[in-house]
Amino acid sequence: MTTFKYLAGYSATVQDQVQRLIDNGKLAEVLLKKYPVCHDIRTDKALYAYTVDIKNQFLRQSNPLSKVVYDDKIDVIHHALGLHSFVSRVQGNNLKAKNEIRIGSLFKKASPKFLKMIVVHELAHLREKQHNKAFYKLCEYMEPEYHQLEFDLRLYLTHLECVGKLY
């Protein structure tokens, strides 16, 4: 059986089911049935506007975002799909803090639900730095299907790794 790096934390039963879907050429069909379209947020400017809209809807009191961009290097360097960074700089007598979000470029061509799940995940880091119970509760508040989307995203990434592009 193939080792799936994106499904490593799941049971052998789940991994066997995914292996059967791949062997039968059905994984793409399953994913396309659930997530048939690709979003149209292609530029960093559009991504920033999209992210700020979600932030303003759910996390109005949180610190502002200074940058939201697609990043080509994020997957290779950090083994991540998105990154939230908090940068503090001293400028004269003032301490300037900036929140930046970087989203892996592979999400330029993905389902709108997958993009939202990643954005929600990174926005949750504005309030909760660690992946703890409060963090995931906040993710579910912003996206009620968060956990199902996370699993489906893992299936999508497994498909990309084993078969190739979906959209």
GUMIKOL-520963 format. One record per residue: y, z, x of N, C-alpha, C in turn; residue number from 1. Coordinates in nm, 3 decimals. Layout:
N
Y / Z / X / Y / Z / X / Y / Z / X / NUM
...
% end
This chain:
167
-0.119 / 0.000 / 0.084 / 0.000 / 0.000 / 0.000 / 0.125 / 0.000 / 0.088 / 1
0.226 / -0.072 / 0.044 / 0.352 / -0.081 / 0.115 / 0.429 / 0.050 / 0.101 / 2
0.499 / 0.089 / 0.205 / 0.586 / 0.206 / 0.197 / 0.724 / 0.159 / 0.153 / 3
0.772 / 0.215 / 0.045 / 0.902 / 0.179 / -0.009 / 1.004 / 0.284 / 0.033 / 4
1.099 / 0.246 / 0.118 / 1.194 / 0.346 / 0.167 / 1.286 / 0.397 / 0.058 / 5
1.315 / 0.318 / -0.044 / 1.405 / 0.361 / -0.151 / 1.333 / 0.444 / -0.257 / 6
1.200 / 0.443 / -0.253 / 1.121 / 0.518 / -0.351 / 1.037 / 0.627 / -0.285 / 7
1.071 / 0.663 / -0.163 / 0.991 / 0.758 / -0.085 / 0.974 / 0.893 / -0.155 / 8
1.072 / 0.937 / -0.231 / 1.065 / 1.068 / -0.297 / 0.989 / 1.067 / -0.428 / 9
0.941 / 0.951 / -0.469 / 0.871 / 0.940 / -0.598 / 0.721 / 0.949 / -0.577 / 10
0.651 / 0.980 / -0.684 / 0.506 / 0.999 / -0.677 / 0.433 / 0.870 / -0.640 / 11
0.310 / 0.887 / -0.596 / 0.226 / 0.772 / -0.561 / 0.200 / 0.685 / -0.685 / 12
0.193 / 0.746 / -0.801 / 0.172 / 0.671 / -0.926 / 0.287 / 0.575 / -0.951 / 13
0.408 / 0.624 / -0.936 / 0.527 / 0.540 / -0.957 / 0.528 / 0.427 / -0.853 / 14
0.500 / 0.460 / -0.729 / 0.500 / 0.359 / -0.623 / 0.391 / 0.254 / -0.646 / 15
0.275 / 0.297 / -0.699 / 0.168 / 0.203 / -0.732 / 0.212 / 0.107 / -0.842 / 16
0.281 / 0.160 / -0.941 / 0.331 / 0.075 / -1.051 / 0.429 / -0.029 / -0.998 / 17
0.516 / 0.013 / -0.910 / 0.614 / -0.079 / -0.851 / 0.542 / -0.184 / -0.767 / 18
0.441 / -0.142 / -0.691 / 0.364 / -0.236 / -0.609 / 0.297 / -0.342 / -0.697 / 19
0.242 / -0.299 / -0.811 / 0.179 / -0.395 / -0.903 / 0.282 / -0.493 / -0.959 / 20
0.401 / -0.444 / -0.992 / 0.507 / -0.533 / -1.042 / 0.544 / -0.638 / -0.936 / 21
0.553 / -0.594 / -0.812 / 0.587 / -0.686 / -0.703 / 0.474 / -0.788 / -0.682 / 22
0.350 / -0.738 / -0.678 / 0.235 / -0.826 / -0.657 / 0.223 / -0.933 / -0.765 / 23
0.257 / -0.895 / -0.888 / 0.248 / -0.988 / -1.001 / 0.376 / -1.069 / -1.022 / 24
0.476 / -1.048 / -0.935 / 0.602 / -1.120 / -0.946 / 0.681 / -1.083 / -1.070 / 25
0.665 / -0.959 / -1.118 / 0.729 / -0.917 / -1.242 / 0.849 / -0.825 / -1.224 / 26
0.872 / -0.775 / -1.103 / 0.981 / -0.679 / -1.083 / 1.116 / -0.742 / -1.116 / 27
1.137 / -0.865 / -1.072 / 1.264 / -0.933 / -1.103 / 1.281 / -0.950 / -1.253 / 28
1.172 / -0.985 / -1.321 / 1.176 / -1.002 / -1.467 / 1.216 / -0.872 / -1.537 / 29
1.157 / -0.762 / -1.494 / 1.188 / -0.631 / -1.553 / 1.335 / -0.596 / -1.531 / 30
1.383 / -0.617 / -1.409 / 1.522 / -0.585 / -1.376 / 1.620 / -0.675 / -1.452 / 31
1.590 / -0.805 / -1.457 / 1.680 / -0.898 / -1.526 / 1.683 / -0.876 / -1.678 / 32
1.574 / -0.826 / -1.731 / 1.570 / -0.795 / -1.874 / 1.664 / -0.679 / -1.906 / 33
1.666 / -0.579 / -1.819 / 1.753 / -0.462 / -1.838 / 1.897 / -0.488 / -1.795 / 34
1.913 / -0.565 / -1.687 / 2.045 / -0.588 / -1.628 / 2.064 / -0.739 / -1.605 / 35
2.091 / -0.813 / -1.714 / 2.091 / -0.960 / -1.705 / 2.213 / -1.023 / -1.638 / 36
2.323 / -0.951 / -1.630 / 2.445 / -1.013 / -1.577 / 2.496 / -0.942 / -1.453 / 37
2.573 / -1.017 / -1.378 / 2.638 / -0.968 / -1.257 / 2.786 / -0.942 / -1.291 / 38
2.844 / -0.837 / -1.238 / 2.985 / -0.808 / -1.266 / 3.077 / -0.907 / -1.195 / 39
3.205 / -0.903 / -1.229 / 3.301 / -0.998 / -1.170 / 3.408 / -0.929 / -1.085 / 40
3.379 / -0.809 / -1.037 / 3.472 / -0.735 / -0.952 / 3.441 / -0.771 / -0.807 / 41
3.509 / -0.871 / -0.754 / 3.477 / -0.925 / -0.623 / 3.572 / -0.881 / -0.511 / 42
3.697 / -0.850 / -0.546 / 3.796 / -0.817 / -0.443 / 3.814 / -0.667 / -0.430 / 43
3.865 / -0.625 / -0.315 / 3.894 / -0.484 / -0.293 / 4.000 / -0.434 / -0.391 / 44
4.096 / -0.518 / -0.423 / 4.202 / -0.481 / -0.518 / 4.143 / -0.454 / -0.657 / 45
4.054 / -0.541 / -0.701 / 3.990 / -0.522 / -0.831 / 3.900 / -0.399 / -0.831 / 46
3.831 / -0.375 / -0.719 / 3.745 / -0.257 / -0.706 / 3.828 / -0.130 / -0.711 / 47
3.943 / -0.130 / -0.644 / 4.033 / -0.015 / -0.645 / 4.079 / 0.015 / -0.788 / 48
4.122 / -0.089 / -0.860 / 4.169 / -0.071 / -0.998 / 4.057 / -0.018 / -1.087 / 49
3.938 / -0.072 / -1.072 / 3.821 / -0.030 / -1.150 / 3.790 / 0.118 / -1.124 / 50
3.790 / 0.157 / -0.996 / 3.759 / 0.294 / -0.957 / 3.866 / 0.391 / -1.007 / 51
3.992 / 0.354 / -0.993 / 4.101 / 0.441 / -1.039 / 4.096 / 0.459 / -1.191 / 52
4.059 / 0.354 / -1.264 / 4.044 / 0.366 / -1.410 / 3.939 / 0.471 / -1.446 / 53
3.825 / 0.467 / -1.378 / 3.720 / 0.566 / -1.404 / 3.766 / 0.705 / -1.364 / 54
3.831 / 0.714 / -1.247 / 3.882 / 0.843 / -1.200 / 3.981 / 0.902 / -1.300 / 55
4.073 / 0.819 / -1.348 / 4.174 / 0.868 / -1.443 / 4.114 / 0.909 / -1.576 / 56
4.004 / 0.849 / -1.612 / 3.939 / 0.884 / -1.737 / 3.867 / 1.019 / -1.728 / 57
3.804 / 1.047 / -1.614 / 3.720 / 1.166 / -1.603 / 3.770 / 1.272 / -1.505 / 58
3.843 / 1.234 / -1.402 / 3.884 / 1.328 / -1.297 / 4.035 / 1.323 / -1.275 / 59
4.110 / 1.330 / -1.381 / 4.255 / 1.315 / -1.374 / 4.321 / 1.414 / -1.279 / 60
4.268 / 1.536 / -1.271 / 4.330 / 1.640 / -1.189 / 4.293 / 1.631 / -1.041 / 61
4.199 / 1.546 / -1.007 / 4.156 / 1.533 / -0.866 / 4.261 / 1.463 / -0.783 / 62
4.250 / 1.481 / -0.653 / 4.342 / 1.416 / -0.560 / 4.337 / 1.264 / -0.574 / 63
4.448 / 1.197 / -0.547 / 4.450 / 1.050 / -0.560 / 4.366 / 0.981 / -0.453 / 64
4.328 / 0.859 / -0.482 / 4.255 / 0.777 / -0.386 / 4.353 / 0.690 / -0.310 / 65
4.336 / 0.685 / -0.179 / 4.426 / 0.600 / -0.101 / 4.365 / 0.463 / -0.075 / 66
4.232 / 0.456 / -0.079 / 4.167 / 0.328 / -0.048 / 4.029 / 0.323 / -0.115 / 67
3.997 / 0.207 / -0.172 / 3.863 / 0.179 / -0.222 / 3.833 / 0.035 / -0.182 / 68
3.728 / 0.017 / -0.103 / 3.697 / -0.117 / -0.051 / 3.546 / -0.141 / -0.047 / 69
3.513 / -0.270 / -0.048 / 3.376 / -0.311 / -0.016 / 3.364 / -0.310 / 0.136 / 70
3.252 / -0.264 / 0.187 / 3.233 / -0.255 / 0.331 / 3.103 / -0.324 / 0.371 / 71
3.114 / -0.425 / 0.457 / 2.997 / -0.501 / 0.503 / 2.903 / -0.419 / 0.591 / 72
2.955 / -0.320 / 0.660 / 2.877 / -0.248 / 0.760 / 2.815 / -0.119 / 0.708 / 73
2.847 / -0.081 / 0.588 / 2.809 / 0.051 / 0.540 / 2.658 / 0.074 / 0.536 / 74
2.580 / -0.022 / 0.491 / 2.436 / -0.004 / 0.481 / 2.371 / 0.008 / 0.618 / 75
2.414 / -0.074 / 0.710 / 2.355 / -0.077 / 0.843 / 2.387 / 0.050 / 0.922 / 76
2.512 / 0.090 / 0.922 / 2.555 / 0.202 / 1.006 / 2.515 / 0.338 / 0.946 / 77
2.539 / 0.356 / 0.818 / 2.525 / 0.490 / 0.760 / 2.400 / 0.508 / 0.673 / 78
2.321 / 0.405 / 0.656 / 2.205 / 0.411 / 0.568 / 2.245 / 0.467 / 0.432 / 79
2.354 / 0.414 / 0.380 / 2.409 / 0.458 / 0.253 / 2.451 / 0.337 / 0.171 / 80
2.481 / 0.360 / 0.046 / 2.527 / 0.254 / -0.043 / 2.677 / 0.265 / -0.068 / 81
2.728 / 0.384 / -0.048 / 2.870 / 0.409 / -0.062 / 2.906 / 0.531 / 0.020 / 82
3.032 / 0.542 / 0.054 / 3.079 / 0.657 / 0.132 / 3.210 / 0.707 / 0.077 / 83
3.222 / 0.837 / 0.071 / 3.350 / 0.899 / 0.039 / 3.394 / 0.971 / 0.165 / 84
3.514 / 0.944 / 0.210 / 3.564 / 1.015 / 0.328 / 3.697 / 1.081 / 0.294 / 85
3.715 / 1.196 / 0.354 / 3.837 / 1.273 / 0.336 / 3.899 / 1.285 / 0.474 / 86
4.016 / 1.225 / 0.490 / 4.082 / 1.222 / 0.619 / 4.210 / 1.305 / 0.613 / 87
4.223 / 1.400 / 0.705 / 4.345 / 1.481 / 0.713 / 4.418 / 1.446 / 0.842 / 88
4.548 / 1.424 / 0.830 / 4.630 / 1.392 / 0.947 / 4.756 / 1.476 / 0.944 / 89
4.799 / 1.518 / 1.061 / 4.926 / 1.590 / 1.072 / 5.034 / 1.488 / 1.102 / 90
5.137 / 1.486 / 1.019 / 5.252 / 1.399 / 1.040 / 5.377 / 1.489 / 1.041 / 91
5.423 / 1.518 / 1.160 / 5.536 / 1.611 / 1.173 / 5.492 / 1.750 / 1.132 / 92
5.562 / 1.808 / 1.036 / 5.527 / 1.940 / 0.985 / 5.437 / 1.933 / 0.862 / 93
5.399 / 1.812 / 0.821 / 5.320 / 1.795 / 0.699 / 5.175 / 1.760 / 0.732 / 94
5.087 / 1.807 / 0.645 / 4.946 / 1.772 / 0.654 / 4.920 / 1.670 / 0.543 / 95
4.881 / 1.549 / 0.582 / 4.854 / 1.442 / 0.486 / 4.702 / 1.430 / 0.470 / 96
4.656 / 1.429 / 0.346 / 4.514 / 1.414 / 0.318 / 4.493 / 1.285 / 0.240 / 97
4.392 / 1.211 / 0.278 / 4.362 / 1.085 / 0.211 / 4.215 / 1.081 / 0.174 / 98
4.189 / 1.037 / 0.052 / 4.052 / 1.015 / 0.005 / 4.026 / 0.866 / 0.006 / 99
3.916 / 0.826 / 0.071 / 3.879 / 0.686 / 0.077 / 3.736 / 0.670 / 0.028 / 100
3.712 / 0.562 / -0.044 / 3.577 / 0.529 / -0.090 / 3.543 / 0.391 / -0.038 / 101
3.424 / 0.380 / 0.019 / 3.373 / 0.251 / 0.066 / 3.242 / 0.225 / -0.006 / 102
3.231 / 0.106 / -0.063 / 3.112 / 0.066 / -0.138 / 3.043 / -0.046 / -0.061 / 103
2.913 / -0.038 / -0.048 / 2.837 / -0.141 / 0.022 / 2.861 / -0.279 / -0.039 / 104
2.878 / -0.379 / 0.047 / 2.908 / -0.515 / 0.002 / 2.798 / -0.576 / -0.085 / 105
2.677 / -0.524 / -0.074 / 2.570 / -0.578 / -0.156 / 2.598 / -0.558 / -0.305 / 106
2.692 / -0.470 / -0.338 / 2.727 / -0.448 / -0.479 / 2.830 / -0.546 / -0.532 / 107
2.875 / -0.639 / -0.446 / 2.963 / -0.745 / -0.497 / 2.890 / -0.832 / -0.597 / 108
2.760 / -0.843 / -0.579 / 2.676 / -0.921 / -0.670 / 2.565 / -0.833 / -0.721 / 109
2.598 / -0.752 / -0.819 / 2.501 / -0.661 / -0.880 / 2.540 / -0.640 / -1.026 / 110
2.457 / -0.570 / -1.097 / 2.485 / -0.539 / -1.236 / 2.609 / -0.450 / -1.245 / 111
2.690 / -0.465 / -1.350 / 2.806 / -0.376 / -1.367 / 2.764 / -0.229 / -1.376 / 112
2.647 / -0.203 / -1.430 / 2.600 / -0.065 / -1.441 / 2.568 / -0.005 / -1.304 / 113
2.514 / -0.089 / -1.213 / 2.485 / -0.040 / -1.078 / 2.615 / -0.008 / -1.004 / 114
2.714 / -0.095 / -1.020 / 2.843 / -0.070 / -0.955 / 2.904 / 0.059 / -1.009 / 115
2.899 / 0.076 / -1.140 / 2.957 / 0.198 / -1.199 / 2.884 / 0.322 / -1.148 / 116
2.751 / 0.314 / -1.136 / 2.675 / 0.430 / -1.089 / 2.717 / 0.470 / -0.947 / 117
2.736 / 0.372 / -0.860 / 2.779 / 0.400 / -0.722 / 2.921 / 0.457 / -0.721 / 118
3.010 / 0.399 / -0.799 / 3.149 / 0.447 / -0.805 / 3.152 / 0.589 / -0.858 / 119
3.076 / 0.616 / -0.964 / 3.069 / 0.752 / -1.021 / 3.018 / 0.850 / -0.916 / 120
2.915 / 0.809 / -0.842 / 2.858 / 0.895 / -0.738 / 2.965 / 0.931 / -0.634 / 121
3.038 / 0.832 / -0.588 / 3.141 / 0.857 / -0.486 / 3.258 / 0.936 / -0.542 / 122
3.295 / 0.911 / -0.667 / 3.404 / 0.988 / -0.729 / 3.364 / 1.135 / -0.746 / 123
3.238 / 1.160 / -0.774 / 3.192 / 1.299 / -0.790 / 3.214 / 1.378 / -0.661 / 124
3.212 / 1.309 / -0.547 / 3.237 / 1.377 / -0.419 / 3.382 / 1.424 / -0.405 / 125
3.472 / 1.378 / -0.490 / 3.609 / 1.432 / -0.488 / 3.609 / 1.580 / -0.523 / 126
3.518 / 1.619 / -0.612 / 3.510 / 1.759 / -0.655 / 3.397 / 1.836 / -0.587 / 127
3.283 / 1.772 / -0.572 / 3.165 / 1.837 / -0.514 / 3.123 / 1.762 / -0.389 / 128
3.131 / 1.827 / -0.275 / 3.099 / 1.761 / -0.148 / 2.947 / 1.746 / -0.128 / 129
2.870 / 1.841 / -0.174 / 2.725 / 1.841 / -0.156 / 2.654 / 1.782 / -0.278 / 130
2.532 / 1.734 / -0.256 / 2.448 / 1.686 / -0.365 / 2.375 / 1.806 / -0.426 / 131
2.446 / 1.881 / -0.508 / 2.387 / 1.998 / -0.570 / 2.384 / 1.979 / -0.722 / 132
2.347 / 2.084 / -0.792 / 2.334 / 2.077 / -0.938 / 2.469 / 2.042 / -1.003 / 133
2.576 / 2.101 / -0.956 / 2.709 / 2.073 / -1.012 / 2.748 / 1.927 / -0.987 / 134
2.711 / 1.873 / -0.871 / 2.740 / 1.734 / -0.839 / 2.674 / 1.641 / -0.940 / 135
2.544 / 1.661 / -0.963 / 2.472 / 1.572 / -1.054 / 2.515 / 1.592 / -1.199 / 136
2.555 / 1.713 / -1.233 / 2.608 / 1.738 / -1.367 / 2.738 / 1.660 / -1.388 / 137
2.821 / 1.655 / -1.286 / 2.946 / 1.578 / -1.291 / 2.916 / 1.428 / -1.301 / 138
2.818 / 1.382 / -1.227 / 2.778 / 1.240 / -1.235 / 2.732 / 1.206 / -1.377 / 139
2.653 / 1.293 / -1.437 / 2.606 / 1.270 / -1.575 / 2.720 / 1.276 / -1.675 / 140
2.820 / 1.358 / -1.648 / 2.937 / 1.364 / -1.736 / 3.010 / 1.230 / -1.736 / 141
3.024 / 1.170 / -1.618 / 3.095 / 1.042 / -1.608 / 3.007 / 0.924 / -1.650 / 142
2.876 / 0.935 / -1.628 / 2.782 / 0.829 / -1.665 / 2.653 / 0.895 / -1.718 / 143
2.641 / 0.906 / -1.852 / 2.526 / 0.976 / -1.910 / 2.389 / 0.922 / -1.867 / 144
2.379 / 0.795 / -1.833 / 2.253 / 0.735 / -1.789 / 2.236 / 0.741 / -1.637 / 145
2.309 / 0.827 / -1.571 / 2.315 / 0.829 / -1.425 / 2.177 / 0.829 / -1.359 / 146
2.088 / 0.919 / -1.401 / 1.959 / 0.932 / -1.333 / 1.871 / 0.809 / -1.354 / 147
1.873 / 0.751 / -1.474 / 1.796 / 0.629 / -1.497 / 1.853 / 0.514 / -1.415 / 148
1.986 / 0.506 / -1.408 / 2.049 / 0.401 / -1.328 / 2.018 / 0.417 / -1.179 / 149
2.012 / 0.541 / -1.133 / 1.978 / 0.565 / -0.993 / 1.837 / 0.516 / -0.963 / 150
1.743 / 0.544 / -1.053 / 1.606 / 0.497 / -1.033 / 1.600 / 0.344 / -1.038 / 151
1.666 / 0.285 / -1.138 / 1.667 / 0.139 / -1.150 / 1.735 / 0.073 / -1.030 / 152
1.837 / 0.137 / -0.977 / 1.903 / 0.086 / -0.857 / 1.805 / 0.089 / -0.739 / 153
1.725 / 0.192 / -0.731 / 1.623 / 0.199 / -0.626 / 1.521 / 0.085 / -0.641 / 154
1.487 / 0.053 / -0.766 / 1.399 / -0.061 / -0.791 / 1.466 / -0.191 / -0.747 / 155
1.594 / -0.204 / -0.778 / 1.670 / -0.323 / -0.739 / 1.674 / -0.338 / -0.587 / 156
1.699 / -0.229 / -0.516 / 1.703 / -0.232 / -0.370 / 1.565 / -0.263 / -0.312 / 157
1.461 / -0.212 / -0.376 / 1.325 / -0.242 / -0.333 / 1.297 / -0.391 / -0.352 / 158
1.343 / -0.445 / -0.464 / 1.327 / -0.589 / -0.489 / 1.400 / -0.670 / -0.382 / 159
1.522 / -0.633 / -0.351 / 1.598 / -0.704 / -0.247 / 1.525 / -0.702 / -0.113 / 160
1.468 / -0.587 / -0.081 / 1.400 / -0.571 / 0.046 / 1.269 / -0.650 / 0.052 / 161
1.194 / -0.651 / -0.058 / 1.062 / -0.714 / -0.059 / 1.065 / -0.862 / -0.094 / 162
1.155 / -0.900 / -0.185 / 1.154 / -1.036 / -0.239 / 1.279 / -1.115 / -0.203 / 163
1.393 / -1.055 / -0.219 / 1.519 / -1.126 / -0.193 / 1.615 / -1.107 / -0.308 / 164
1.720 / -1.189 / -0.310 / 1.827 / -1.167 / -0.407 / 1.779 / -1.185 / -0.551 / 165
1.848 / -1.118 / -0.642 / 1.813 / -1.121 / -0.784 / 1.910 / -1.208 / -0.860 / 166
2.038 / -1.198 / -0.829 / 2.140 / -1.272 / -0.904 / 2.181 / -1.397 / -0.829 / 167
% end
